[in-house]
Amino acid sequence: MPEWLLKEEQYEPIPDRDSFIDKSILSLLGILSRIRAQSGIPSGKHFVHAPFKVACTFLLVILLSLSKSLFFILTINVALLAATSLLPADKIFHILKAGFAAALFTLVILLPSAFWGNRYGIVMLPLKVFAAVTAVNILSRTTQWRHITGALKTFFLPDIFIFVLDITIRYIFMLGEFSLPMLYALKLRSVGKNNRKYASLSGITGTMFIKSKEMAEEMNAAMECRGFTGEYRKSGRIRMNWADAGYLLVHILALLIFLYLG
């Protein structure tokens, strides 16, 4: 046996920072888990239909933008917090986190105006932003993506807009699943000090671009074979249930309060 085979190897790799790769992996996992969670949202005859949710959320955002009454804004915030409290704990955390972050950012932006006497705006705008972001997040966290895109057809939106939105969501999920193993491989192969880590990441980006181009060509060929003309059709008539009626009644009440307060 050669002498060098009998010696114990004492290799200690130079420590390196993998924070960029770790953050990329965590962000991808967050996006993929969010999209997977959307497909697991329950739906049925006892849940509010997506067209009513989209229309009422849009109406609520418009009313919040036009309102000059602090009482109306506070009422909507209290109602949204009450609706949020009925959701699971993880959804409550994400909804409130997004709402408070947006409101805090708005407050920081408006702080200089407070020194010039604009006390009204620094109170109203953060409350409006919190309510609007919370309402949109409740819609996003309680409705599947395919139901939202299907509801857009109900409001006569152009088919090309719905198509781009639908395909974008699907491609984000598919390319995320494709790039995640490559990031894991890069992390496992980066032993010791790797000074070409960013060059490897650019290689991953190039591979994703080539893969997305191939997937686009395959999807185009599949659509041509199946006779897809870019036209979306409605699934059928919506039968209103008691949940839809209660949901509409709450938003009609909000509209009446808005009109009463001027």
C-alpha positions as a printed Julia matrix, in Angstrom:
262×3 Matrix{Float64}:
   0.0    0.0     0.0
   1.33   3.46   -0.77
   2.19   5.46    2.29
  -0.1    8.34    1.34
  -3.13   6.01    1.42
  -2.42   5.12    5.06
  -2.36   8.74    6.25
  -5.44  10.27    7.81
  -6.86  13.12    5.81
  -7.38  16.26    7.86
  -9.03  18.65    5.46
 -10.73  21.65    7.0
 -12.51  23.73    4.38
 -12.33  27.49    4.66
 -15.63  28.8     6.02
 -17.78  30.61    3.5
 -21.05  32.52    3.63
 -24.03  31.0     1.86
 -26.57  33.6     2.91
 -27.45  34.56   -0.67
 -28.17  30.97   -1.68
 -30.07  30.31    1.55
 -32.24  33.39    1.03
 -32.91  32.37   -2.57
 -33.94  28.87   -1.48
 -36.18  30.21    1.3
 -37.85  32.73   -0.99
 -38.53  30.04   -3.6
 -39.92  27.69   -0.95
 -42.17  30.48    0.3
 -43.55  31.16   -3.2
 -44.09  27.48   -3.96
 -45.79  26.81   -0.62
 -48.04  29.83   -1.15
 -49.13  28.59   -4.59
 -49.64  25.04   -3.26
 -51.72  26.42   -0.4
 -53.98  28.17   -2.91
 -54.98  24.84   -4.45
 -55.9   23.5    -1.0
 -58.38  26.28   -0.16
 -61.79  24.67    0.42
 -64.67  25.61   -1.84
 -68.21  24.38   -2.21
 -71.85  25.33   -2.06
 -71.53  26.77    1.46
 -68.73  29.2     0.51
 -68.94  32.62   -1.13
 -68.45  32.46   -4.88
 -65.37  34.13   -6.34
 -67.19  36.72   -8.54
 -68.93  38.18   -5.48
 -65.63  38.28   -3.59
 -63.77  40.03   -6.41
 -66.57  42.57   -7.03
 -67.09  43.38   -3.35
 -63.36  43.68   -2.66
 -62.98  46.06   -5.61
 -65.97  48.08   -4.36
 -64.52  48.22   -0.85
 -61.15  49.5    -2.11
 -62.92  52.21   -4.13
 -64.99  53.3    -1.11
 -61.89  53.42    1.08
 -60.1   55.57   -1.49
 -62.99  58.06   -1.81
 -64.03  58.26    1.82
 -63.12  61.3     3.95
 -64.84  60.04    7.08
 -62.69  58.68    9.9
 -65.7   56.85   11.32
 -66.22  54.95    8.05
 -62.54  54.01    7.82
 -62.48  52.76   11.41
 -65.71  50.81   10.86
 -64.26  49.04    7.83
 -61.04  48.27    9.71
 -62.96  46.76   12.61
 -65.09  44.69   10.23
 -62.02  43.43    8.38
 -60.27  42.51   11.63
 -63.39  40.63   12.72
 -63.45  38.75    9.4
 -59.73  37.99    9.7
 -60.2   36.54   13.18
 -62.39  33.78   11.71
 -59.53  32.44    9.58
 -56.81  29.93   10.6
 -53.88  31.25   12.65
 -51.3   31.08    9.85
 -53.5   33.09    7.5
 -54.2   35.66   10.22
 -50.46  36.13   10.73
 -49.7   36.68    7.04
 -52.69  38.99    6.48
 -51.92  41.2     9.47
 -48.21  41.18    8.68
 -48.82  42.52    5.17
 -51.36  45.08    6.39
 -49.22  46.46    9.21
 -46.11  46.55    7.0
 -47.92  48.58    4.31
 -49.46  50.92    6.9
 -46.1   51.45    8.64
 -44.38  52.21    5.35
 -47.09  54.76    4.51
 -46.73  56.34    7.94
 -42.97  56.7     7.55
 -43.4   58.29    4.12
 -45.94  60.79    5.49
 -43.99  61.75    8.62
 -42.39  64.87    7.03
 -45.84  66.22    6.12
 -46.87  66.06    9.79
 -44.34  68.78   10.61
 -46.13  71.07    8.15
 -49.47  70.6     9.83
 -50.94  67.76    7.76
 -52.32  65.83   10.73
 -55.36  64.6     8.77
 -53.41  62.72    6.1
 -51.01  61.04    8.5
 -53.97  59.46   10.31
 -56.28  58.66    7.41
 -53.89  57.33    4.78
 -52.23  54.58    6.9
 -55.69  53.4     8.02
 -56.9   53.35    4.41
 -53.81  51.45    3.25
 -54.15  48.92    6.08
 -57.81  48.3     5.25
 -57.22  48.0     1.49
 -54.24  45.64    1.85
 -56.11  43.53    4.41
 -59.17  43.24    2.16
 -57.08  42.17   -0.83
 -55.14  39.66    1.27
 -58.35  38.15    2.63
 -59.48  37.65   -0.96
 -56.13  36.11   -1.91
 -55.93  33.82    1.12
 -59.49  32.51    0.89
 -59.93  32.07   -2.88
 -58.15  29.8    -5.32
 -56.27  31.4    -8.21
 -58.31  29.57  -10.82
 -61.53  30.85   -9.28
 -60.19  34.42   -9.33
 -59.18  34.19  -12.98
 -62.56  32.62  -13.75
 -64.3   35.49  -11.98
 -62.46  38.01  -14.16
 -64.22  36.58  -17.22
 -67.54  37.31  -15.53
 -66.68  41.02  -15.56
 -65.88  40.97  -19.3
 -62.14  41.5   -18.94
 -60.12  40.86  -22.13
 -59.13  37.25  -22.67
 -55.49  38.2   -23.26
 -55.32  39.74  -19.76
 -56.75  36.61  -18.14
 -54.47  34.4   -20.23
 -51.3   36.3   -19.23
 -52.28  36.26  -15.54
 -53.11  32.55  -15.56
 -49.98  31.48  -17.44
 -47.74  33.71  -15.3
 -48.91  32.04  -12.08
 -48.39  28.56  -13.56
 -44.94  29.4   -14.92
 -43.79  30.86  -11.6
 -44.67  27.55   -9.93
 -43.13  25.34  -12.63
 -39.9   27.33  -12.97
 -39.63  27.54   -9.18
 -39.8   23.75   -8.9
 -37.23  23.48  -11.71
 -34.72  25.93  -10.19
 -34.97  24.72   -6.59
 -32.97  21.45   -7.16
 -30.27  23.45   -8.96
 -29.9   25.77   -5.97
 -29.64  22.75   -3.66
 -26.97  21.26   -5.92
 -25.02  24.53   -5.93
 -25.14  24.69   -2.14
 -23.98  21.06   -1.73
 -21.14  21.43   -4.21
 -19.84  24.67   -2.72
 -17.29  23.11   -0.34
 -15.01  25.62    1.28
 -14.4   29.04   -0.23
 -16.18  29.39   -3.55
 -15.28  32.63   -5.29
 -17.31  31.78   -8.4
 -20.64  31.41   -6.65
 -22.26  34.32   -8.46
 -21.01  32.95  -11.8
 -22.78  29.68  -10.96
 -25.97  31.57  -10.16
 -25.8   33.29  -13.55
 -25.53  29.82  -15.08
 -28.7   28.79  -13.23
 -30.45  31.89  -14.55
 -29.39  31.07  -18.11
 -30.58  27.49  -17.74
 -33.95  28.71  -16.46
 -34.26  31.05  -19.44
 -33.58  28.22  -21.91
 -36.0   25.95  -20.04
 -38.74  28.59  -20.06
 -38.26  29.1   -23.8
 -38.61  25.37  -24.41
 -41.7   25.2   -22.19
 -43.27  28.14  -24.05
 -42.72  26.44  -27.41
 -44.15  23.15  -26.11
 -47.17  24.94  -24.64
 -47.78  26.78  -27.92
 -47.65  23.49  -29.84
 -50.01  21.83  -27.34
 -52.5   24.7   -27.65
 -52.45  24.51  -31.42
 -53.05  20.75  -31.31
 -56.0   21.16  -28.94
 -57.54  24.01  -30.93
 -57.15  26.68  -28.27
 -57.98  30.1   -29.75
 -57.3   32.23  -26.68
 -60.98  32.49  -25.75
 -62.09  31.87  -22.16
 -65.65  30.77  -21.5
 -67.79  31.05  -18.41
 -68.29  27.85  -16.47
 -72.03  28.47  -16.11
 -74.6   30.42  -14.14
 -73.86  31.1   -10.49
 -76.49  29.97   -8.02
 -76.52  32.32   -5.05
 -76.52  30.69   -1.61
 -76.95  32.02    1.88
 -73.22  32.77    2.2
 -73.33  34.91   -0.95
 -76.4   36.75    0.32
 -74.8   37.52    3.69
 -71.56  38.62    2.02
 -73.42  40.99   -0.32
 -75.56  42.31    2.54
 -72.47  43.3     4.54
 -70.98  45.2     1.61
 -74.31  46.87    0.77
 -74.41  48.04    4.39
 -70.89  49.45    3.98
 -72.02  51.27    0.84
 -75.02  52.75    2.66
 -72.82  53.95    5.51
 -70.48  55.54    2.97
 -73.39  57.36    1.26
 -74.9   58.44    4.58
 -71.62  59.97    5.75
 -71.21  61.79    2.45
